Amino acid sequence: MNPKKNISNRCKYIRLSYTLNSNSPLHPDLKEPRITPKNQILTGGNYNTSIITVENHSGTHVDAPAHFLKDGKIISDYSADELVFYNSIIWDCPKNRDELINKQDISHFLSKNKVLIKNIDCLLLRTGFGTYHDENAKIYSTQNPGISPGAVFYLRCQLPNLACLGIDTISMSRYGRMKESIEVHQNAFMNVASLGKPLVLVEDLDLRVVGEGTELIKVLVVPWQVDAIDSAPCTVLAQIN
Ligand SMILES: [Zn+2]
């Protein structure tokens, strides 16, 4: 037996994405997902199939720059390599309803983790708001904490290798604040010569499943491979120690 193969077989993976169903919490502007059985063995069919109707920002999903930029990359522009991250970290930054992760929070986090974050390519923000996902979908969808536009820009300035920013809330930006939301996303997506590459944003992540002290060895963001869309539902896997 190939010994290398044996080692890779022992890798442990966990899923950081929610299962999508017709009751999944959603941004209030979206249509609810529909999963409609079409052919059914139970009703005399030879096989099972279903029709799935889903807006592309439903459930755990990845936003590409085309979500807010006219000439931004779309989902199918990304190679597999660009969506696998080898220096990922979960940052615990507890926030309440409608609170912001601001520049001071980031600055404090960076100064405490200088060595750790040097090469970071994927930062997952754990606000703790994921507890509302199952408990109260309305609060989860309309009173979520978010990150400030200035904090996103500051992160890109401080972390030149950062390529992916994720969060355990329905959106990276707070609900009902369109100007703030545009700025948050544009600051993540815009091309700036002095900064690293534009970020992808992963929203509605399930970070409850990651135990304290768990090291993320690798994070894989796997969007639905659909052409000509700005963003897509995705499965997110983490290899852990
Ligand atoms: Zn989105």
Boltz pocket constraint, residues with backbone or C-beta under 6 A from the ligand:
constraints:
  - pocket:
      binder: B
      contacts: [[A, 57], [A, 61], [A, 62], [A, 63], [A, 170], [A, 203], [A, 231]]
      max_distance: 6.0
